[in-house]
C-alpha cells in the first residue's frame, strides 16, 4: 500500500482528545486515529450518495 503524507491543523482540544485515545491504547498512533475517522466518514457518505 502506498502512503501519502498530509498535514492537518486541528483545534487544540481535538488534538488532546486524540492523544488521550492513543495513550489509552485505542489507536496505535495519531495517524491510525485519523485514518479510522476518515474511513467512517467515507462509509457514511456512501450511504447518502
C-alpha distance matrix in Angstrom:
0.0 3.8 6.5 10.1 13.1 15.8 19.3 21.3 24.9 26.2 29.7 30.7 31.4 27.9 26.4 28.9 28.2 24.5 25.3 27.8 25.3 23.0 26.3 27.3 24.1 22.8 19.5 18.2 18.0 18.6 15.1 14.6 17.8 16.9 13.7 16.0 18.7 16.7 15.6 19.3 20.6 18.5 19.9 23.4 23.2 22.4 25.6 27.6 26.5
3.8 0.0 3.8 6.9 10.2 13.1 16.7 19.2 22.9 24.6 28.3 29.4 30.5 27.1 25.4 28.2 28.0 24.3 25.1 27.9 25.7 23.5 26.7 28.1 25.3 24.1 20.5 19.1 18.2 18.3 14.6 15.1 18.1 16.6 13.9 16.8 19.0 16.7 16.4 20.2 20.8 18.9 21.0 24.1 23.5 23.1 26.6 28.1 26.8
6.5 3.8 0.0 3.8 6.6 9.5 13.0 15.5 19.2 21.0 24.6 25.7 26.9 23.6 21.8 24.7 24.7 21.0 21.8 24.9 23.0 20.7 23.9 25.6 23.1 21.9 18.3 16.9 15.5 15.1 11.4 12.5 15.4 13.6 11.4 14.8 16.6 14.5 14.9 18.6 19.0 17.7 20.1 22.9 22.4 22.6 26.0 27.3 26.3
10.1 6.9 3.8 0.0 3.8 6.5 10.1 12.9 16.6 18.9 22.6 23.9 25.5 22.4 20.6 23.9 24.2 20.7 21.6 24.9 23.4 21.4 24.6 26.6 24.5 23.3 19.6 18.6 16.4 15.2 11.7 13.7 15.9 13.4 11.9 15.6 16.6 14.3 15.6 19.1 18.8 17.7 20.7 23.0 22.1 22.8 26.2 27.0 26.0
13.1 10.2 6.6 3.8 0.0 3.8 6.9 10.1 13.7 16.1 19.8 20.9 22.8 20.0 17.9 21.1 21.9 18.5 19.1 22.7 21.7 19.5 22.5 24.9 23.2 22.2 18.6 17.5 14.7 13.1 10.1 13.0 14.8 12.3 11.9 15.7 16.3 14.5 16.5 19.7 19.3 18.9 22.0 24.0 23.3 24.5 27.7 28.3 27.6
15.8 13.1 9.5 6.5 3.8 0.0 3.8 6.6 10.3 12.9 16.6 18.1 20.1 17.3 15.6 19.1 19.9 16.9 17.9 21.5 20.6 19.1 22.2 24.5 23.2 22.0 18.6 18.1 15.0 12.6 10.0 13.1 14.0 10.9 11.3 15.0 14.7 12.9 15.6 18.3 17.4 17.5 20.8 22.2 21.4 23.1 26.2 26.4 25.9
19.3 16.7 13.0 10.1 6.9 3.8 0.0 3.8 7.0 10.0 13.6 15.0 17.4 15.0 13.2 16.7 18.0 15.5 16.3 20.0 19.8 18.4 21.2 23.7 23.1 22.0 18.9 18.6 15.1 12.2 10.7 14.2 14.2 11.3 12.9 16.2 15.4 14.2 17.4 19.5 18.5 19.2 22.6 23.5 22.8 25.0 27.8 27.7 27.6
21.3 19.2 15.5 12.9 10.1 6.6 3.8 0.0 3.8 6.5 10.2 12.1 14.2 11.8 10.6 14.3 15.4 13.3 14.8 18.1 18.1 17.4 20.2 22.5 22.2 20.9 18.2 18.6 15.2 11.7 10.9 14.0 13.1 10.0 12.4 15.1 13.5 12.8 16.4 17.8 16.5 17.9 21.2 21.5 21.0 23.6 26.0 25.8 26.1
24.9 22.9 19.2 16.6 13.7 10.3 7.0 3.8 0.0 3.8 6.9 9.1 11.6 10.0 9.0 12.6 14.2 13.0 14.3 17.4 18.0 17.9 20.2 22.5 22.9 21.7 19.4 20.2 16.7 13.0 13.2 16.3 14.7 12.0 15.1 17.2 15.1 15.1 18.8 19.6 18.1 20.0 23.2 23.0 22.6 25.6 27.7 27.2 27.8
26.2 24.6 21.0 18.9 16.1 12.9 10.0 6.5 3.8 0.0 3.8 6.2 8.1 6.3 6.1 9.6 10.8 10.2 12.0 14.7 15.4 15.9 18.0 20.0 20.9 19.5 17.8 19.1 15.9 12.1 13.2 15.6 13.3 11.2 14.7 16.1 13.7 14.5 18.1 18.3 17.0 19.6 22.3 21.8 21.9 25.1 26.7 26.3 27.5
29.7 28.3 24.6 22.6 19.8 16.6 13.6 10.2 6.9 3.8 0.0 3.8 5.5 5.5 6.5 8.8 10.2 11.0 12.6 14.5 15.9 17.0 18.6 20.4 21.9 20.6 19.5 21.1 18.1 14.5 16.2 18.3 15.5 14.1 17.7 18.5 15.9 17.2 20.7 20.3 19.0 22.0 24.4 23.4 23.8 27.2 28.4 27.9 29.4
30.7 29.4 25.7 23.9 20.9 18.1 15.0 12.1 9.1 6.2 3.8 0.0 3.8 5.5 5.1 6.1 8.6 9.9 10.5 12.2 14.4 15.3 16.2 18.3 20.2 19.5 18.6 20.0 17.0 13.8 16.2 18.3 15.6 15.0 18.8 19.5 17.4 19.1 22.4 22.0 21.4 24.4 26.6 25.8 26.6 29.8 30.9 30.7 32.4
31.4 30.5 26.9 25.5 22.8 20.1 17.4 14.2 11.6 8.1 5.5 3.8 0.0 3.8 5.4 5.1 6.1 8.6 9.9 10.5 12.5 14.3 15.2 16.5 18.7 17.8 17.6 19.6 17.1 14.1 16.8 18.1 14.9 14.8 18.6 18.5 16.3 18.6 21.6 20.6 20.2 23.5 25.3 24.2 25.4 28.7 29.4 29.4 31.4
27.9 27.1 23.6 22.4 20.0 17.3 15.0 11.8 10.0 6.3 5.5 5.5 3.8 0.0 3.8 5.4 5.1 6.1 8.6 9.8 10.7 12.5 14.2 15.4 17.0 15.5 14.9 17.1 14.6 11.4 13.6 14.8 11.5 11.2 14.9 14.8 12.5 14.8 17.8 16.9 16.6 19.8 21.6 20.8 22.0 25.1 26.0 26.2 28.1
26.4 25.4 21.8 20.6 17.9 15.6 13.2 10.6 9.0 6.1 6.5 5.1 5.4 3.8 0.0 3.8 5.5 5.1 6.2 8.6 10.0 10.6 12.2 14.3 15.6 14.8 13.6 15.0 12.1 8.9 11.6 13.4 10.7 10.5 14.3 14.8 13.3 15.4 18.4 18.2 18.2 21.1 23.1 22.8 23.9 26.8 28.1 28.4 30.0
28.9 28.2 24.7 23.9 21.1 19.1 16.7 14.3 12.6 9.6 8.8 6.1 5.1 5.4 3.8 0.0 3.8 5.4 5.1 6.2 8.8 9.9 10.3 12.3 14.4 14.1 13.8 15.3 12.9 10.5 13.8 15.1 12.3 13.2 16.9 16.8 15.5 18.2 20.8 20.3 20.7 23.8 25.3 25.0 26.5 29.3 30.3 30.8 32.7
28.2 28.0 24.7 24.2 21.9 19.9 18.0 15.4 14.2 10.8 10.2 8.6 6.1 5.1 5.5 3.8 0.0 3.8 5.5 5.1 6.5 8.8 9.9 10.7 12.8 11.8 12.0 14.4 12.7 10.5 13.6 14.0 10.7 12.0 15.4 14.6 13.2 16.4 18.6 17.6 18.3 21.6 22.7 22.2 24.1 26.9 27.5 28.2 30.4
24.5 24.3 21.0 20.7 18.5 16.9 15.5 13.3 13.0 10.2 11.0 9.9 8.6 6.1 5.1 5.4 3.8 0.0 3.8 5.3 5.2 6.4 8.7 9.9 11.0 9.8 9.0 11.2 9.2 6.8 9.9 10.2 7.2 8.7 12.1 11.6 10.8 13.8 15.9 15.6 16.5 19.4 20.7 20.8 22.6 25.0 26.1 27.1 28.9
25.3 25.1 21.8 21.6 19.1 17.9 16.3 14.8 14.3 12.0 12.6 10.5 9.9 8.6 6.2 5.1 5.5 3.8 0.0 3.8 5.4 5.0 6.0 8.5 9.9 10.0 9.2 10.3 8.2 6.8 10.5 11.3 9.2 11.1 14.2 14.2 14.0 16.8 18.8 18.8 20.0 22.7 24.0 24.3 26.1 28.4 29.6 30.7 32.4
27.8 27.9 24.9 24.9 22.7 21.5 20.0 18.1 17.4 14.7 14.5 12.2 10.5 9.8 8.6 6.2 5.1 5.3 3.8 0.0 3.8 5.4 5.0 6.1 8.7 9.0 9.7 11.5 10.5 9.9 13.5 13.3 10.9 13.4 16.4 15.4 15.3 18.5 20.2 19.6 21.1 24.0 24.8 24.9 27.1 29.4 30.1 31.4 33.5
25.3 25.7 23.0 23.4 21.7 20.6 19.8 18.1 18.0 15.4 15.9 14.4 12.5 10.7 10.0 8.8 6.5 5.2 5.4 3.8 0.0 3.8 5.5 5.1 6.5 5.5 6.5 9.2 9.0 8.7 11.8 10.7 8.3 11.4 13.8 12.3 12.6 16.0 17.1 16.5 18.4 21.2 21.7 22.1 24.5 26.5 27.2 28.7 30.8
23.0 23.5 20.7 21.4 19.5 19.1 18.4 17.4 17.9 15.9 17.0 15.3 14.3 12.5 10.6 9.9 8.8 6.4 5.0 5.4 3.8 0.0 3.8 5.4 5.2 5.6 4.8 6.1 5.7 6.5 9.8 8.9 7.7 11.0 13.0 12.3 13.4 16.4 17.4 17.6 19.6 21.9 22.7 23.6 25.8 27.5 28.7 30.3 32.0
26.3 26.7 23.9 24.6 22.5 22.2 21.2 20.2 20.2 18.0 18.6 16.2 15.2 14.2 12.2 10.3 9.9 8.7 6.0 5.0 5.5 3.8 0.0 3.8 5.3 7.6 8.0 8.5 8.5 9.7 13.2 12.6 11.5 14.7 16.8 16.1 17.1 20.1 21.2 21.2 23.2 25.6 26.3 27.0 29.3 31.1 32.1 33.8 35.6
27.3 28.1 25.6 26.6 24.9 24.5 23.7 22.5 22.5 20.0 20.4 18.3 16.5 15.4 14.3 12.3 10.7 9.9 8.5 6.1 5.1 5.4 3.8 0.0 3.8 5.7 7.9 9.5 10.6 11.9 15.0 13.5 12.2 15.7 17.5 15.9 17.0 20.4 20.9 20.4 22.8 25.3 25.4 26.1 28.8 30.4 31.0 32.9 35.0
24.1 25.3 23.1 24.5 23.2 23.2 23.1 22.2 22.9 20.9 21.9 20.2 18.7 17.0 15.6 14.4 12.8 11.0 9.9 8.7 6.5 5.2 5.3 3.8 0.0 3.8 5.4 6.4 8.7 10.9 13.3 11.3 10.8 14.6 15.6 14.2 16.0 19.1 19.2 19.2 21.9 23.9 23.9 25.2 27.8 29.0 29.9 32.1 33.9
22.8 24.1 21.9 23.3 22.2 22.0 22.0 20.9 21.7 19.5 20.6 19.5 17.8 15.5 14.8 14.1 11.8 9.8 10.0 9.0 5.5 5.6 7.6 5.7 3.8 0.0 3.8 6.8 8.9 10.2 12.2 9.6 8.5 12.3 13.1 11.0 12.8 16.0 15.9 15.6 18.4 20.5 20.3 21.5 24.2 25.4 26.1 28.4 30.3
19.5 20.5 18.3 19.6 18.6 18.6 18.9 18.2 19.4 17.8 19.5 18.6 17.6 14.9 13.6 13.8 12.0 9.0 9.2 9.7 6.5 4.8 8.0 7.9 5.4 3.8 0.0 3.8 5.5 7.1 8.6 6.0 5.9 9.6 10.3 9.1 11.3 14.0 14.2 14.6 17.3 19.0 19.4 20.9 23.2 24.4 25.6 27.7 29.2
18.2 19.1 16.9 18.6 17.5 18.1 18.6 18.6 20.2 19.1 21.1 20.0 19.6 17.1 15.0 15.3 14.4 11.2 10.3 11.5 9.2 6.1 8.5 9.5 6.4 6.8 3.8 0.0 3.8 7.2 8.3 6.4 8.0 11.1 11.4 11.3 13.9 16.0 16.2 17.4 19.9 21.2 21.8 23.7 25.7 26.7 28.3 30.4 31.6
18.0 18.2 15.5 16.4 14.7 15.0 15.1 15.2 16.7 15.9 18.1 17.0 17.1 14.6 12.1 12.9 12.7 9.2 8.2 10.5 9.0 5.7 8.5 10.6 8.7 8.9 5.5 3.8 0.0 3.8 5.5 5.4 6.7 9.1 10.2 11.0 12.9 14.8 15.8 17.2 19.1 20.5 21.8 23.4 25.0 26.4 28.2 30.0 31.0
18.6 18.3 15.1 15.2 13.1 12.6 12.2 11.7 13.0 12.1 14.5 13.8 14.1 11.4 8.9 10.5 10.5 6.8 6.8 9.9 8.7 6.5 9.7 11.9 10.9 10.2 7.1 7.2 3.8 0.0 3.8 5.4 5.1 6.4 8.7 9.9 10.8 12.5 14.4 15.6 16.9 18.6 20.3 21.6 22.9 24.7 26.6 27.9 28.9
15.1 14.6 11.4 11.7 10.1 10.0 10.7 10.9 13.2 13.2 16.2 16.2 16.8 13.6 11.6 13.8 13.6 9.9 10.5 13.5 11.8 9.8 13.2 15.0 13.3 12.2 8.6 8.3 5.5 3.8 0.0 3.8 5.4 5.1 6.1 8.5 9.9 10.6 12.3 14.3 15.4 16.5 18.5 20.2 21.1 22.6 24.9 26.2 26.9
14.6 15.1 12.5 13.7 13.0 13.1 14.2 14.0 16.3 15.6 18.3 18.3 18.1 14.8 13.4 15.1 14.0 10.2 11.3 13.3 10.7 8.9 12.6 13.5 11.3 9.6 6.0 6.4 5.4 5.4 3.8 0.0 3.8 5.5 5.1 6.1 8.6 9.9 10.5 12.3 14.3 15.3 16.6 18.5 20.0 21.1 23.2 25.0 25.8
17.8 18.1 15.4 15.9 14.8 14.0 14.2 13.1 14.7 13.3 15.5 15.6 14.9 11.5 10.7 12.3 10.7 7.2 9.2 10.9 8.3 7.7 11.5 12.2 10.8 8.5 5.9 8.0 6.7 5.1 5.4 3.8 0.0 3.8 5.5 5.2 6.3 8.7 10.0 10.8 12.6 14.4 15.7 16.9 18.6 20.3 21.9 23.5 24.8
16.9 16.6 13.6 13.4 12.3 10.9 11.3 10.0 12.0 11.2 14.1 15.0 14.8 11.2 10.5 13.2 12.0 8.7 11.1 13.4 11.4 11.0 14.7 15.7 14.6 12.3 9.6 11.1 9.1 6.4 5.1 5.5 3.8 0.0 3.8 5.4 5.1 6.2 8.7 10.0 10.7 12.4 14.4 15.6 16.6 18.5 20.5 21.6 22.6
13.7 13.9 11.4 11.9 11.9 11.3 12.9 12.4 15.1 14.7 17.7 18.8 18.6 14.9 14.3 16.9 15.4 12.1 14.2 16.4 13.8 13.0 16.8 17.5 15.6 13.1 10.3 11.4 10.2 8.7 6.1 5.1 5.5 3.8 0.0 3.8 5.4 5.1 6.2 8.7 9.9 10.5 12.4 14.4 15.3 16.6 18.9 20.4 21.0
16.0 16.8 14.8 15.6 15.7 15.0 16.2 15.1 17.2 16.1 18.5 19.5 18.5 14.8 14.8 16.8 14.6 11.6 14.2 15.4 12.3 12.3 16.1 15.9 14.2 11.0 9.1 11.3 11.0 9.9 8.5 6.1 5.2 5.4 3.8 0.0 3.8 5.5 5.2 6.3 8.7 10.0 10.8 12.6 14.4 15.6 17.2 19.2 20.3
18.7 19.0 16.6 16.6 16.3 14.7 15.4 13.5 15.1 13.7 15.9 17.4 16.3 12.5 13.3 15.5 13.2 10.8 14.0 15.3 12.6 13.4 17.1 17.0 16.0 12.8 11.3 13.9 12.9 10.8 9.9 8.6 6.3 5.1 5.4 3.8 0.0 3.8 5.4 5.2 6.3 8.7 10.1 10.8 12.4 14.4 15.9 17.2 18.7
16.7 16.7 14.5 14.3 14.5 12.9 14.2 12.8 15.1 14.5 17.2 19.1 18.6 14.8 15.4 18.2 16.4 13.8 16.8 18.5 16.0 16.4 20.1 20.4 19.1 16.0 14.0 16.0 14.8 12.5 10.6 9.9 8.7 6.2 5.1 5.5 3.8 0.0 3.8 5.4 5.1 6.2 8.7 9.9 10.5 12.3 14.6 15.7 16.4
15.6 16.4 14.9 15.6 16.5 15.6 17.4 16.4 18.8 18.1 20.7 22.4 21.6 17.8 18.4 20.8 18.6 15.9 18.8 20.2 17.1 17.4 21.2 20.9 19.2 15.9 14.2 16.2 15.8 14.4 12.3 10.5 10.0 8.7 6.2 5.2 5.4 3.8 0.0 3.8 5.4 5.1 6.3 8.7 9.9 10.6 12.8 14.8 15.5
19.3 20.2 18.6 19.1 19.7 18.3 19.5 17.8 19.6 18.3 20.3 22.0 20.6 16.9 18.2 20.3 17.6 15.6 18.8 19.6 16.5 17.6 21.2 20.4 19.2 15.6 14.6 17.4 17.2 15.6 14.3 12.3 10.8 10.0 8.7 6.3 5.2 5.4 3.8 0.0 3.8 5.5 5.2 6.3 8.7 10.0 11.1 13.1 14.7
20.6 20.8 19.0 18.8 19.3 17.4 18.5 16.5 18.1 17.0 19.0 21.4 20.2 16.6 18.2 20.7 18.3 16.5 20.0 21.1 18.4 19.6 23.2 22.8 21.9 18.4 17.3 19.9 19.1 16.9 15.4 14.3 12.6 10.7 9.9 8.7 6.3 5.1 5.4 3.8 0.0 3.8 5.5 5.1 6.2 8.7 10.1 11.0 12.5
18.5 18.9 17.7 17.7 18.9 17.5 19.2 17.9 20.0 19.6 22.0 24.4 23.5 19.8 21.1 23.8 21.6 19.4 22.7 24.0 21.2 21.9 25.6 25.3 23.9 20.5 19.0 21.2 20.5 18.6 16.5 15.3 14.4 12.4 10.5 10.0 8.7 6.2 5.1 5.5 3.8 0.0 3.8 5.5 5.1 6.2 8.9 10.1 10.5
19.9 21.0 20.1 20.7 22.0 20.8 22.6 21.2 23.2 22.3 24.4 26.6 25.3 21.6 23.1 25.3 22.7 20.7 24.0 24.8 21.7 22.7 26.3 25.4 23.9 20.3 19.4 21.8 21.8 20.3 18.5 16.6 15.7 14.4 12.4 10.8 10.1 8.7 6.3 5.2 5.5 3.8 0.0 3.8 5.5 5.1 6.7 9.2 10.3
23.4 24.1 22.9 23.0 24.0 22.2 23.5 21.5 23.0 21.8 23.4 25.8 24.2 20.8 22.8 25.0 22.2 20.8 24.3 24.9 22.1 23.6 27.0 26.1 25.2 21.5 20.9 23.7 23.4 21.6 20.2 18.5 16.9 15.6 14.4 12.6 10.8 9.9 8.7 6.3 5.1 5.5 3.8 0.0 3.8 5.4 5.3 6.9 9.2
23.2 23.5 22.4 22.1 23.3 21.4 22.8 21.0 22.6 21.9 23.8 26.6 25.4 22.0 23.9 26.5 24.1 22.6 26.1 27.1 24.5 25.8 29.3 28.8 27.8 24.2 23.2 25.7 25.0 22.9 21.1 20.0 18.6 16.6 15.3 14.4 12.4 10.5 9.9 8.7 6.2 5.1 5.5 3.8 0.0 3.8 5.3 5.2 6.4
22.4 23.1 22.6 22.8 24.5 23.1 25.0 23.6 25.6 25.1 27.2 29.8 28.7 25.1 26.8 29.3 26.9 25.0 28.4 29.4 26.5 27.5 31.1 30.4 29.0 25.4 24.4 26.7 26.4 24.7 22.6 21.1 20.3 18.5 16.6 15.6 14.4 12.3 10.6 10.0 8.7 6.2 5.1 5.4 3.8 0.0 3.8 5.4 5.3
25.6 26.6 26.0 26.2 27.7 26.2 27.8 26.0 27.7 26.7 28.4 30.9 29.4 26.0 28.1 30.3 27.5 26.1 29.6 30.1 27.2 28.7 32.1 31.0 29.9 26.1 25.6 28.3 28.2 26.6 24.9 23.2 21.9 20.5 18.9 17.2 15.9 14.6 12.8 11.1 10.1 8.9 6.7 5.3 5.3 3.8 0.0 3.8 5.9
27.6 28.1 27.3 27.0 28.3 26.4 27.7 25.8 27.2 26.3 27.9 30.7 29.4 26.2 28.4 30.8 28.2 27.1 30.7 31.4 28.7 30.3 33.8 32.9 32.1 28.4 27.7 30.4 30.0 27.9 26.2 25.0 23.5 21.6 20.4 19.2 17.2 15.7 14.8 13.1 11.0 10.1 9.2 6.9 5.2 5.4 3.8 0.0 3.8
26.5 26.8 26.3 26.0 27.6 25.9 27.6 26.1 27.8 27.5 29.4 32.4 31.4 28.1 30.0 32.7 30.4 28.9 32.4 33.5 30.8 32.0 35.6 35.0 33.9 30.3 29.2 31.6 31.0 28.9 26.9 25.8 24.8 22.6 21.0 20.3 18.7 16.4 15.5 14.7 12.5 10.5 10.3 9.2 6.4 5.3 5.9 3.8 0.0
